[in-house]
C-alpha cells in the first residue's frame, strides 16, 4: 500500500482513538491540553510503528535511518492538525523521531547523567562503543529502548524502566499473625498478612491477582533485603495495590501488608462507620508494629522461610489514604522506621515526618484534602519529596478504580497511566533512601517529566 494512502488511513484511526484535544493554544504537554497531548503522542508513535516498523530498517539506502525518518515524518505531517495531534506538538514529535534508533545500525540510545548540569539527563543516538563514561558524565547504552525520549522520561538516563519488573521473580505468602486488640484487649485480632518477596527469576505460575507466585521459594542471592510495611486504605484490603507491592519485590524488597480488621472491604459497610474509623485509628499503628516484630522474629528463626532474609536496619513504612495517615502515626511512634511513603494520605492534626519521605498525591483528589497533604509535606524534615500527579485522584495508588471524578477515563488517567507515574517515583525513592542504591538518584532530580509536579528538599 502506498505510504500516503497508509497515512490517510492512520489519521482516520487516530481520530477514533484519541479524545478531542483542548482548544487552548498552550504549549505542548502543558495546561488543559496535557492529557490529550500525552495520548496523542502515544497514538502517533503507534501509528508510526504501524507505517514504519522500526525493526524493518536494517540498513542500506532504502532502510537506513534517513529512510525511517522520512517515513515517520510523513505520518507526522498527515496527523498534525487532525484530531490526532495539535500543531503545538509538532516540535516534540519531531524530537521523538530524531531520537529514535530505527535504521541506525550499530547505534544505541545512550543515556547520559551529568548531575551538576542545568539539564542533568540527556540522550544521544551513538555507537555503543562511544557510549562510555567521561569525567562527570555517567553513560549507559540503553539497548532495550527505541526512543531517547523514553530514556530521558522513564529511565532518567539509567536505562532502568521503573514501569517494568526488576531482576527477581516475585513470590507471595499469606501468614496469619494474631495479636490482642488495642480497643478490646480481651479480643484476639488475627491479621492475615500478605508478604511479597524476591523469588528466582522466571518463577511461575504467576497468580494474576497478586502479581506473584504463591509460596514460591525465596531467592536470597541479593539479601538480606530491606523490608517495607504497607497499610491499606479505609474499607480496602492488603492486596489493593499489587501493581506496586509486587513490582517492589522484583527489585529486592520484602513488602509486608497486614489487614486492619474492622476497616477492610470485608467489613463493608460498617468499615466506614465513625465507630470503626475511630477504633481503626487506634488499632492500625499497633497492627503494623506487631507484624513488623513478627517478621523480625522470623528473620532470626531458622525454621522460617524468611530466616536471614531481612535487614533490620532498613525498615520503611508506606500506605494509601487511611494507610497514609497510618504511615504518619507509625513513623512517629517507632524509631526503627527509616523512610516514609504516604500516598494520597488522610491528614489529621499536624504530623511531622522526621525520616526521608516521599509524599504523593493526585491533583484532582476528591476523597482527601490535597492542601492538607501539602502542609504536612512542608512540615516534614528533609530530605523530602512531593509528587503531584496530573489528571488523576485518589485511586491512582490502588488497582481498583471506583467510577468517580477521581477515576473517570478518558477524562482522567487510566489506571495503567496513573500507575506508571506512581512507579516512576516510588521505586527510585525506595531504592535510594531505603535500599541505599544511589544508582537510582538521577530519577529524583529536576526537571520532572510531563505528568507530575516535583518538589524536593535534599
N, C-alpha and C positions, 0 to 999 in steps of 0.2 A: 504494500500500500504506500503511495507517495507520502512524503513527510507532511506536506501541507494539509492533505486530507486527514492524516492521523491527528494533526494538531487541532483541526476543527472538531473532530470527534472528542478529543480530550477536553477542549474548552466546554463542550456541551456536558461532559461528565462532571467537570469541576463545578459547573453551575448548579448541578443537582446535589453535589456532596458538601459544598461549602456554604455555611449560613450567610445570609445577607450581611454585608460589611457596613460598619458605621459610616455615615455620610461625612463625618468630620474630616478636615484636611490635616489632622495631626500627623506628625512623623510616624513612619512605620514602627510598629511594635510599641506604641505608647497610647496613653489615654483610653478613650472608649473603644478604639479600634484594636487594642492589644490582642484580645482573644481571637477576633476574626482574622487578624493578620497572622497570628501563630498557626491557625488551622489552614489558612490559605497557602502559607509557605510549605507546610507539610504536604498538602494536597498537590502543590506544584512539584515538589520533589518526587512524589509517587507518579505523577503524570510524566515527568521527565524520565524516570526509570522505565516506564512502560514504552515510551517512544524511543529512548536511547539507552538500552540496557548497559549498565556500566561494564559488566563482565565481558561484553562482546567487543569492547575496544581494547584489542590485544596488541596494537602496534601496526606499523605500516601506514602508507599515505592516507588511506581511507578510514583507518581505525586507530588513529593516534589521538593525542589529547586535543589537538585543534579540531579534529572532526567531531569529537564528543562535545566540545564547547559550542560548535556551530549548531549541532542538533539541539542541545539544551537551550540555547538562546532562541531557537525557533519556537520551542514550546513556550518559553517565557514571553516572547513577543505576541504569541497568539492568545496568551492568558491575560496579560496586562490590560486593565480597563474593562475586562469582562466581570462576571460575577465571581471570578476566581481570585483575582489579586488586584489590590489598589496600586495606582501609579506610584504612590509614595513608597512602595516596597520594591520598586524596580532595582534600586542600587543594592539593597540587601540580598535580593535574589541573584543578582549578577555576582556579588561576592561569594555566594554559596557555590555557584558554578565555577568560579575562578579557583576556589579552594578544594575542588574535587580531584581525586586521584585517577579518575577514569581516563584510560588511554595513556597515562604517564607510566609507561613500563619501567620497572626497576625503581620507582619512586614511592614514597610513603607520605602520609600526613605526619609531619614531625612536630610534636608538641614541645613548646619551649616555655620554661618558667624562669622569669627573671624577677626575683622578689622585690628588688629595690626600684624597679622601673615604674613609670607612670602607668603603662599598660603591662601588667606583670605576666599575663597569659597570652601567648601568640602561637601561631601555627603556620608552617610553610610546607608546600609540597616539594620534596627534595629527595635525592638518592639516599637510601637507608645508610650508606656508608658515611654520609655527611651529617647525619642526624646524631651528633655526638655532643657531649658536654663541653662547655667552654668556661673559662673563669666567670663566675657569677650567673651562668646560664645552665640550667638542667634541661637536657633534651631527651625525648623519648619517641621512638618510632612506633606510631600507633597503627600497626598493621591490620587491626580489626576495624578501623574507621575509614569510611569513604570520604567524608567531608571534614575539612578543617573547622567549619563552624561547630560541628559536634565535638571535636577535640577541645575546643575552647569552652563551649557552654556546658557540656555534660561530663567532660573528664578533667577540666581545669588544667589541660596540658599534660596530665599524668598518664593518660591512656587507660585509666580505670574508670569504668562507667558505673556509677552507684545504682543505676536502674537495673543492672543485671547481677546475677548471683556471683559470689566470690569463689575462691578455690576449693572450699569444702562442700560436701553434700550436707544435707540438713536432716537431723533426726528429731523426734519428739517423744516425750514420755509424759504420762499423767501419774502423779504421785499425790496421794491424799495425806495431808498433814493436819492433825487435829489439835486445836488449842481450846482454851476456855474463852467464852465471850467476855468482853470488857463490860458490856452493859448488863448482862445477866451471868455473873461468874459461875453459877452452878450449871450452866448450859454449855455442852460441848459444841464446838464450832469447826466442823470438818471443812477443809479447804482443798478442793480437788484442783491441784495446781498443774498447769501445763508448763513444760520445760523444753525449749528449743535448744539444740546444741550442734556443734560441728560433727559431722559424720564423714565416713570415707567418701571421696569424690566418686560420683556416679551411683551413689546409693539409691536403691529403688525397692518397691514401687512407691512413688510419691503420692501421699494422700492429699488430693487437691484442696480439701477444706482447711488443711493445716500447712500446706506448702512444704511438707516434710514426710520422712519415712517413719512410721510408727515403730518405736522400740529399736531403731537402728543402732548398731554399735557406735560408740563414741570414738572419734578419731582424736587421740591426744597428741598427735605429732606436733601441733602448734601450741600445746598447753604449757603451763596452766593458763586458763583463759580468764579474761575479765567477765564479771557477772553483772547483768543489767536486770533490775526488777522492773516490772511493768504493771501498772494499775489501770484497770479498765474504767470506762465511763459509767455514769449512773444508768441503771437498768440495762447494762451491757453484759459482757462476759469475757473470760480470759482470751478467747480466740477471736476477738473483734478486729485485730489488725495484723493478720499473718503476712500481709504484703511487707510489713516492716519487721516483725519479730523473726520470721523465717529467714529473710534476707540477711539480717544481722548475724544469725548463726552461721551462715555460709561464709562470713568474713571473720569468724573466730570469736564470737561472743556466745556465752550461755545466757539465754533470756528466760526469765522466770516470771510467770504470770499467774498469781493466785486469784480465785474469785473473792468477791466480797458479799457473802450470803446476806440476804435481805435487800440487797441493792443490785440484783442481777436481773437479766431478762426473764429468768425462770421464776422470779418473784412478781412478775407483772400482774396486775397494775399496782400492787401495794408498794413496789420498789420505789415509786415516785412520791409516796406519801410523806408528809412532814415528819411523822414519827420515824419512818425508816431512814429518811435522809439524815436526821439528827443522830440516830443510832449509828449509821454508817460513818458519819464524820468521826465518831469516837472509835469505831472498830477498825477502820481502814488502815491507819498507820501501824497499829499493832499486828494486823494481818501480815503486812509487808515485812515488818521487823522479825516476826516469828518465823515466817517461811525462810527469810534470809538466814536466820540462826540454824534452821534445819538443813539448809543447803551447805552451810559451812561445816556443820557436823558431819554431813555425808562426805564432804571433802576429806575428812580425817578417818573415815570408816572404810577399811579395806574390803568390806563386803558390798559396798555401794558402787553402782555404775559410775558415780561421779567422784570416786576416790582419786585424789591427787590432780583433779582437773581444773580447780578454781583457784584463782589468785586472790586471796582475801585482802590484798592491798589495792585492788582495782574493782570497786563496787560502785555501780551507778544506779540512779533512780529515774524512772520515766513514767508518764501516764497521760491519759487523754481526758479532758473535761473534768469530771469529779476526780478522775485519776491524776489530773494535773494539780488540782488542789491537794490531793494526797501526796504528790511529789513535794510540794512546799512543806507540808507537815512532817513528812518523814525525814527530809534532809535537815530540818530544824531540830528534830528530836534525836538524831543518831549521827554521830561524827564519823562513822565508818564510810558514809557515802561520799564519794569524791567528785561526782558530777551530777547534774540535774538536767532533765529534758522535759519540761512541761509543754504539752501540746493542746492548744485551744483550752487552756486551763480555766476552771472557775476560780475566782479570786475572792477570798474572804479576809477582811482585815488588811493588814499591811505586811505581807510576807517579804522577807529579805533573804535571798539566796546568797550564801557565803562561799559556794563552791563554783567552779567553772560551769556555766549554764548555757543552754540553747533553748530559747523560748520561741515557739512557733504559733502562728495564728492564721486564720483565713479572714481576708479583709471584709467579707460580707456575712460574718457570723451573726446569726440571729438568736443563738442559744446562750452564749456568754458575752460579757462586755469587753470588747477589744480595748477600749481605753483603760479599763482596769488592768488588763494584761500589760499594756504599755507602761503604766505606772509601776507595776511590780518589776518589770524589766529595768526601769530607771533606778529603782532602789537596790537592785542586785549588785553585788560586788563583782568587779572584773576578775578574770576575763569573762566576758558575756557576749552573747549574740542574740539578735532578734530577727526572725524571718517572718515577713508578712506576705502571704501568698495571694496573688490577684485572682479575682473571679472565682473564688471558692469560699466555703464557710466551714461550719462545724464538723462536717463529716469527711473532710479531706484526710483525716487521720485514722479512719477506720475503713474496713472493707465494705461495710454496709452503707447504703445511701438511702436516706429517708426522703421521699419526694417533698420538697420544700424550697423556699427561695435560696436556702443554703446549698442545695444539691439539685439542680434543675437543668441538666444538659439538654440541648446545646447552649442554653443561655449561660450556664456556668460550666466550669471544667467537668469533664467526665471523671470518674473515679481513677481511671488509669492516668489521666493527665495530672490530676491532683497528687496521686501517689508518687509520680515521677519527681514533682517538685519537693515533696517531703523527703524522699530518699536522697535527692541531690544535696541536702544539707545535713540530714540526721546521721548518715553513715560517716561522712568526714569528721563531723564534730566528735562522735564517739571514738573514732579511730585515733584522733589526735589527743583528746583530753581524757579518755578512759583507757584506751589501749596503749597510748604513748607512741603512736606511729606518726612521725612528722611528715612522712611521705604524702599524707592527705591534707597538709596545711594549705597548699595552693587553692583548694576549694573555698577556703574561709577568708578570702581576700576580695577587695573591691576590684573591678565593678561586678555586681551581680548580673547574671544572665537575665534576659527579659522574663517576666512572670513572677518576680518576687522583689520585695524591697528588703535590703540587707543593712542592718545596723550592728555595729560591734564596738567593743572597747577591749583591747588586749589586756 
